[in-house]
């Protein structure tokens, strides 16, 4: 019986939902392999196996460190597993065992983060780009989450497309009950949620809202998401455009509050320039929001015909499309109905089943 190790150090981080759902469904569908789930020490008490073929092991080696390259490599060698699934790019690049790697997207390789030190980030980004190419070539198989990203990896890392398998992610309902966002009860608003990073395109969302503001004097813009060092630039922009009193950056909100906001928004705005899959607009669809979206990267592939598209580089086009959705009740209802159908196309269980087939292929079974 082959033993597979899964790097789950990001169980409660940015790609944690993917890792958690993968392990959850693998436990339901696989009794032919043994699994070692590698968790950070702080996560050891937060996850328990439900399948006797699964065990957990503490992995104290932090991402992007020399210890990851040396200590994690030594740990994997000592475990003597038949296959390692790295669920992210970060990994000991000189580990010689059989591996597969999930590459969610190449956004970090393509976009800067102005909240970080310029020199430090530049060096890290160069290293990150090198690591992507290295692991894409050395992995027996590569997993990714859209055809768009697959093609991007092929072009960027110059690898054979036949070694890359697309396993779409899925969307889940929030566990919490809806709870109003303070200050928004009884107000008419459109919204975005996510970290205020450059590729999320918040600047043009604010510019588009400023174009809409005279026509809709009672409309507000909710920007929901944890604030970072570049938030002030958006505050300054809203002030310059004369809409600072109607653009509200909420900082982090609970799942219950996010659910309420999606259920009450006039339109959910997704203006991203680059995504691997784009879960937030699917979550908005799940909660009955009409979605107005960027037509960039993987969005048409993932969202299909269930959204109203705009050019994310054109604030006027964005404003025009949002205005059409605000003014046309039938269009809004059509988008809500199509959205409910679109989310049914995706399944975490199917993702796990496809991943298991890739494991078998990598193991030569």
NUPALO-661749 format. One record per residue (C-alpha): residue number from 1; residue in three letters; y, z, x. Coordinates in Angstrom, 3 decimals. Each point is the difference from the previous one (the first is absolute). Layout:
# residues N
 pos code       py       pz       px
 NUM  ALA        Y        Z        X
...
//
This chain:
# residues 365
 pos code       py       pz       px
   1  UNK    0.000    0.000    0.000
   2  UNK    3.326   -1.094    1.513
   3  UNK    2.876    2.446    0.374
   4  UNK    3.552   -1.088   -0.794
   5  UNK    3.108    1.946    0.992
   6  UNK    3.155   -0.427   -2.085
   7  UNK    3.330    0.889    1.549
   8  UNK    1.664    1.979   -2.799
   9  UNK    2.788    1.606    2.018
  10  UNK    2.512   -1.465   -2.466
  11  UNK   -1.723    1.455   -3.057
  12  UNK    3.263    1.576   -1.178
  13  UNK    2.412   -2.412    1.667
  14  UNK    1.376   -3.471   -0.765
  15  UNK   -3.335   -1.811   -0.363
  16  UNK   -1.776    3.084   -1.268
  17  UNK   -0.699   -1.313   -3.494
  18  UNK   -1.924   -2.945    1.423
  19  UNK   -2.093    2.290    2.221
  20  UNK   -0.602    2.595   -2.709
  21  UNK   -1.086   -2.552   -2.607
  22  UNK   -2.231   -1.797    2.514
  23  UNK   -1.868    3.181    0.887
  24  UNK   -0.128    1.104   -3.640
  25  UNK   -1.777   -3.149   -1.147
  26  UNK   -2.177   -0.440    3.078
  27  UNK   -1.529    3.376   -0.888
  28  UNK   -0.862   -1.383   -3.432
  29  UNK   -1.500   -3.299    1.120
  30  UNK   -1.644    0.556    3.405
  31  UNK   -3.096    2.073    0.762
  32  UNK   -1.279   -2.307    2.757
  33  UNK    2.348    1.058    2.812
  34  UNK    1.199    3.257    1.481
  35  UNK    3.747    0.537    0.261
  36  UNK    2.200    2.147    2.201
  37  UNK    3.488    0.452   -1.436
  38  UNK    2.519    0.747    2.745
  39  UNK    2.800    2.234   -1.284
  40  UNK    2.959    1.707    1.608
  41  UNK   -0.600    3.766    0.395
  42  UNK    2.576    0.752   -2.708
  43  UNK   -1.891   -2.224   -2.472
  44  UNK   -3.422    1.509    0.584
  45  UNK    0.334    2.400   -2.937
  46  UNK    1.481   -2.589   -2.368
  47  UNK   -3.022   -2.309   -0.205
  48  UNK   -3.656    0.758   -0.733
  49  UNK   -2.840   -2.558   -0.155
  50  UNK   -1.817   -0.576   -3.281
  51  UNK   -2.800   -2.071    1.581
  52  UNK   -2.479    1.645    2.446
  53  UNK    0.247   -3.043    2.260
  54  UNK    3.662    0.827    0.691
  55  UNK    1.193    2.642    2.461
  56  UNK    3.474    0.845    1.278
  57  UNK    1.063    0.507    3.603
  58  UNK    3.348    1.207    1.301
  59  UNK    1.921   -2.574    2.016
  60  UNK    2.976    1.676    1.757
  61  UNK    1.215   -3.140    1.739
  62  UNK    3.430   -1.074   -1.242
  63  UNK    1.002   -3.610   -0.568
  64  UNK    1.936   -1.907    2.669
  65  UNK   -0.767    2.504    2.774
  66  UNK   -1.831   -0.116    3.305
  67  UNK   -2.370    2.541   -1.514
  68  UNK   -0.914   -2.571   -2.650
  69  UNK   -0.847   -2.495    2.723
  70  UNK   -2.009    2.453    2.084
  71  UNK   -1.090    2.978   -2.100
  72  UNK   -0.799   -1.943   -3.172
  73  UNK   -1.915   -2.580    2.017
  74  UNK   -2.079    2.772    1.566
  75  UNK   -0.632    1.597   -3.391
  76  UNK   -1.270   -3.289   -1.462
  77  UNK   -2.243   -0.578    3.001
  78  UNK   -1.454    3.499   -0.384
  79  UNK   -0.680   -0.573   -3.697
  80  UNK   -2.066   -3.089    0.857
  81  UNK    0.585   -1.732   -3.329
  82  UNK   -1.070   -3.565   -0.740
  83  UNK    3.325   -1.097   -1.481
  84  UNK    3.541    1.338   -0.167
  85  UNK    2.369   -1.015   -2.780
  86  UNK    3.578    0.487    1.146
  87  UNK    2.025    0.024   -3.215
  88  UNK    3.225   -0.671    1.908
  89  UNK    1.186   -1.776    3.127
  90  UNK    0.315    3.221    2.019
  91  UNK   -3.227    0.521    1.960
  92  UNK   -1.420    0.299    3.534
  93  UNK    0.278   -3.639    0.981
  94  UNK   -2.533    0.227    2.844
  95  UNK   -2.770    1.525   -2.086
  96  UNK   -2.956   -2.341    0.542
  97  UNK   -2.106    0.833   -3.038
  98  UNK   -0.321   -2.238   -3.031
  99  UNK    3.117    0.216   -2.184
 100  UNK    1.741   -1.427   -3.021
 101  UNK    3.724    0.493   -0.647
 102  UNK    2.114   -0.038   -3.137
 103  UNK    3.404   -1.581    0.554
 104  UNK    2.163    0.730   -3.017
 105  UNK    2.925   -2.203    1.017
 106  UNK    2.194   -1.028    2.930
 107  UNK    3.249    1.447   -1.345
 108  UNK    0.395    2.532    2.842
 109  UNK   -0.448   -2.798    2.507
 110  UNK    2.697   -2.102   -1.648
 111  UNK    2.742    2.394   -1.158
 112  UNK    2.109    2.578    1.816
 113  UNK    0.530    3.566   -1.207
 114  UNK    3.691    0.823    0.567
 115  UNK   -0.645    3.719   -0.572
 116  UNK   -1.926    0.072    3.297
 117  UNK    1.342   -0.047    3.550
 118  UNK    0.545   -3.674    0.852
 119  UNK   -1.557    0.040    3.472
 120  UNK   -2.960    2.202   -0.929
 121  UNK   -0.741   -2.030   -3.124
 122  UNK    0.244   -3.301    1.909
 123  UNK   -2.573    1.171    2.554
 124  UNK   -2.302    1.358   -2.719
 125  UNK    0.296   -3.219   -1.995
 126  UNK   -0.961   -2.098    3.041
 127  UNK   -3.027    2.229    0.575
 128  UNK   -0.873   -0.169   -3.697
 129  UNK    0.071   -3.807    0.048
 130  UNK   -2.283   -0.033    3.025
 131  UNK   -2.405    2.450   -1.678
 132  UNK   -0.183   -2.178   -3.136
 133  UNK   -1.034   -3.025    2.030
 134  UNK   -2.446    2.032    2.088
 135  UNK   -1.817    1.673   -2.883
 136  UNK   -0.024   -3.140   -2.159
 137  UNK   -1.850   -1.819    2.767
 138  UNK   -2.378    2.783    1.058
 139  UNK   -1.022    1.153   -3.505
 140  UNK   -3.267   -1.478   -1.257
 141  UNK    1.645   -0.406   -3.420
 142  UNK    3.513    0.459   -1.329
 143  UNK    0.892    1.185   -3.494
 144  UNK    3.322   -0.601   -1.667
 145  UNK    1.421    0.314   -3.479
 146  UNK    1.394   -3.434   -0.949
 147  UNK   -0.487   -3.625    0.909
 148  UNK    3.640   -0.007    1.093
 149  UNK   -0.660    2.666    2.634
 150  UNK   -3.213   -1.726    1.060
 151  UNK    1.901   -3.187    0.754
 152  UNK    2.716    2.009    1.736
 153  UNK   -2.576    1.665    2.277
 154  UNK   -1.623   -3.322    0.836
 155  UNK    3.366   -1.426    0.975
 156  UNK    1.192    3.099    1.878
 157  UNK   -3.179    1.041    1.842
 158  UNK   -1.630   -3.452    0.303
 159  UNK   -3.374    1.148   -1.344
 160  UNK   -2.658   -1.860   -1.943
 161  UNK    0.727    0.324   -3.749
 162  UNK   -3.756    0.251   -0.640
 163  UNK   -0.044    3.514    1.456
 164  UNK    2.640    1.236   -2.483
 165  UNK   -0.984    1.188   -3.492
 166  UNK    2.517    0.692   -2.761
 167  UNK   -0.702    3.115   -2.080
 168  UNK    2.729    0.482   -2.600
 169  UNK    1.219    3.515   -0.716
 170  UNK    0.494    1.367   -3.513
 171  UNK    2.295    2.228   -2.012
 172  UNK   -0.594    3.465   -1.463
 173  UNK    1.882    1.963   -2.595
 174  UNK    1.935    3.033    1.223
 175  UNK   -1.787    3.304   -0.603
 176  UNK    3.156    1.797   -1.133
 177  UNK    1.512   -0.125   -3.478
 178  UNK    3.364   -1.771   -0.382
 179  UNK    2.985    2.174    0.837
 180  UNK    3.639   -1.145   -0.247
 181  UNK    1.946   -0.707    3.160
 182  UNK    3.011    2.355    0.025
 183  UNK    3.185   -1.774   -1.013
 184  UNK   -1.716   -3.023   -1.555
 185  UNK   -0.979    1.264   -3.442
 186  UNK    1.699   -2.102   -2.666
 187  UNK    1.352   -2.454    2.577
 188  UNK   -0.629   -3.734    0.246
 189  UNK   -1.226   -0.894    3.482
 190  UNK   -1.889   -2.426    2.202
 191  UNK   -1.959    1.293    2.972
 192  UNK   -1.709   -0.433    3.347
 193  UNK   -2.259    2.470    1.804
 194  UNK   -1.055    0.099    3.621
 195  UNK    1.283    0.923    3.439
 196  UNK    3.468   -1.433    0.772
 197  UNK   -1.165   -2.187    2.877
 198  UNK    1.650   -3.351    0.819
 199  UNK   -2.861   -2.169   -1.279
 200  UNK    0.224    1.708   -3.395
 201  UNK    3.290   -1.887   -0.421
 202  UNK    2.014    2.807   -1.616
 203  UNK    3.246   -1.535    1.245
 204  UNK   -0.462   -3.054   -2.205
 205  UNK   -1.179    2.121   -2.932
 206  UNK    3.319    1.862    0.159
 207  UNK    1.906   -3.271    0.390
 208  UNK   -1.805   -1.421   -3.037
 209  UNK    0.753    3.139   -2.003
 210  UNK    3.684   -0.287    0.888
 211  UNK   -0.051   -3.510   -1.481
 212  UNK   -1.634    1.361   -3.176
 213  UNK    2.209    3.065   -0.350
 214  UNK    2.960   -1.582   -1.854
 215  UNK   -2.289   -1.509   -2.646
 216  UNK   -1.982    3.226   -0.511
 217  UNK    2.459    2.909    0.235
 218  UNK   -2.596    2.529   -1.167
 219  UNK   -2.696   -1.064    2.492
 220  UNK   -1.020    2.069    3.049
 221  UNK   -2.155   -0.842    3.021
 222  UNK   -2.632    2.543    1.039
 223  UNK   -1.177   -0.231    3.616
 224  UNK   -2.950    2.379    0.117
 225  UNK   -1.540    0.933    3.316
 226  UNK    0.228    2.392    2.901
 227  UNK    3.312   -0.350    1.790
 228  UNK    0.210   -0.757    3.708
 229  UNK    2.676   -0.468    2.655
 230  UNK    1.197   -3.379   -1.307
 231  UNK    0.693    1.153   -3.565
 232  UNK    3.708    0.440    0.777
 233  UNK    0.316   -3.760    0.621
 234  UNK   -1.043   -0.603   -3.624
 235  UNK    2.393    2.670   -1.247
 236  UNK    2.804   -1.692    1.934
 237  UNK   -0.953   -3.402   -1.421
 238  UNK   -0.022    1.284   -3.593
 239  UNK    3.392    1.604    0.614
 240  UNK    1.404   -3.219    1.472
 241  UNK   -1.236   -1.971   -3.027
 242  UNK    1.447    2.517   -2.439
 243  UNK   -3.289    1.155   -1.547
 244  UNK   -0.647    3.253    1.899
 245  UNK    0.182    2.067   -3.208
 246  UNK   -2.741   -2.128   -1.611
 247  UNK   -2.408   -0.369    2.949
 248  UNK   -2.117    3.165    0.271
 249  UNK   -2.309    0.618    2.954
 250  UNK   -2.312    2.704   -1.262
 251  UNK   -1.826    0.910    3.226
 252  UNK   -3.704    0.870   -0.466
 253  UNK   -1.152    0.454   -3.609
 254  UNK   -3.329    1.179   -1.388
 255  UNK   -2.668   -2.344   -1.354
 256  UNK    0.789    1.305   -3.472
 257  UNK    3.677   -0.845    0.419
 258  UNK   -0.838   -3.436    1.399
 259  UNK   -2.287   -0.610   -2.975
 260  UNK    2.778    0.969   -2.417
 261  UNK    2.484   -2.251    1.793
 262  UNK   -2.323   -3.002   -0.172
 263  UNK   -0.624    0.647   -3.680
 264  UNK    3.741    0.105   -0.781
 265  UNK    1.539   -2.561    2.345
 266  UNK    1.515   -3.174   -1.444
 267  UNK   -1.452   -1.908    2.951
 268  UNK   -1.857    0.859    3.166
 269  UNK    1.515   -1.833    3.008
 270  UNK   -2.200   -0.905    2.962
 271  UNK    2.041   -1.878    2.589
 272  UNK   -2.206    0.431    3.081
 273  UNK    0.046   -2.611    2.749
 274  UNK   -3.450    0.889    1.352
 275  UNK   -3.035    1.815   -1.421
 276  UNK   -3.716    0.110    0.593
 277  UNK   -0.858    0.534   -3.658
 278  UNK    2.860    1.641   -1.897
 279  UNK   -1.389    2.861   -2.084
 280  UNK    3.309    1.287   -1.509
 281  UNK    0.613   -2.981   -2.327
 282  UNK   -3.614    0.249   -1.193
 283  UNK    0.558    3.704   -0.670
 284  UNK    3.103   -0.975   -1.960
 285  UNK   -2.075   -2.459   -2.057
 286  UNK   -2.575    2.719   -0.650
 287  UNK    2.765    2.170   -1.428
 288  UNK    1.438   -2.706   -2.239
 289  UNK    3.003   -1.135    2.024
 290  UNK    1.130   -3.645    0.011
 291  UNK    0.015   -1.048    3.670
 292  UNK    2.553   -2.261    1.668
 293  UNK   -1.234   -0.861    3.477
 294  UNK    0.634   -1.707    3.290
 295  UNK   -1.954   -3.228    0.451
 296  UNK   -0.585    0.768    3.711
 297  UNK   -3.183    0.661    2.010
 298  UNK   -3.001    1.026   -2.132
 299  UNK    1.863    0.698   -3.237
 300  UNK   -0.941   -3.188   -1.910
 301  UNK   -3.623    0.449    1.081
 302  UNK   -0.211    3.629   -1.170
 303  UNK    2.334    0.030   -2.993
 304  UNK   -0.857   -3.443   -1.365
 305  UNK    1.891   -1.110   -3.103
 306  UNK    0.595    3.560   -1.199
 307  UNK    3.472    0.361    1.526
 308  UNK    3.350   -1.809   -0.007
 309  UNK    0.641   -1.300    3.536
 310  UNK    3.203   -0.352    2.018
 311  UNK    0.961   -1.061    3.504
 312  UNK    0.273    3.315    1.933
 313  UNK    2.555   -1.532    2.397
 314  UNK    2.356   -0.869   -2.864
 315  UNK    1.701    2.941   -1.736
 316  UNK    1.484   -2.313   -2.632
 317  UNK   -3.430   -1.339   -0.943
 318  UNK   -1.337    3.547   -0.122
 319  UNK    2.846    1.056   -2.295
 320  UNK   -0.489   -3.036   -2.245
 321  UNK   -3.725    0.658   -0.458
 322  UNK    0.541    3.697   -0.690
 323  UNK    2.668   -0.914   -2.544
 324  UNK   -2.373   -2.337   -1.824
 325  UNK   -2.585    2.780   -0.297
 326  UNK    2.610    2.511   -1.185
 327  UNK    1.315   -2.394   -2.658
 328  UNK   -3.300   -1.363   -1.318
 329  UNK   -2.136    2.556   -1.839
 330  UNK   -2.814   -2.511   -0.519
 331  UNK   -0.079   -0.791    3.721
 332  UNK   -0.210    3.704    0.841
 333  UNK   -2.893    0.474   -2.407
 334  UNK   -1.758   -3.071    1.380
 335  UNK    0.246    1.399    3.533
 336  UNK   -1.346    3.369   -1.147
 337  UNK   -2.985   -1.674   -1.714
 338  UNK   -0.744   -2.256    2.970
 339  UNK    0.318    2.958    2.349
 340  UNK   -2.667    1.966   -1.887
 341  UNK   -2.350   -2.974    0.426
 342  UNK    0.852   -0.537    3.663
 343  UNK   -0.953    3.491    1.145
 344  UNK   -3.497   -0.449   -1.450
 345  UNK   -0.717   -2.654    2.636
 346  UNK   -0.248    2.671    2.700
 347  UNK   -2.733    2.567    0.629
 348  UNK   -0.459    2.632    2.718
 349  UNK   -3.749   -0.040   -0.598
 350  UNK   -0.140   -3.744    0.612
 351  UNK    2.035    0.537    3.185
 352  UNK   -2.586    2.529    1.200
 353  UNK   -2.886   -2.328   -0.893
 354  UNK    1.572   -2.830    1.981
 355  UNK    0.627    2.327    2.926
 356  UNK   -3.638    1.110   -0.012
 357  UNK   -1.074   -3.631    0.244
 358  UNK    2.235   -0.389    3.050
 359  UNK   -1.628    3.076    1.552
 360  UNK   -3.417   -1.563   -0.502
 361  UNK    1.185   -3.265    1.487
 362  UNK    1.434    1.760    3.049
 363  UNK   -3.270    1.929    0.422
 364  UNK   -2.053   -3.191   -0.296
 365  UNK   -1.810    1.227   -3.114
//
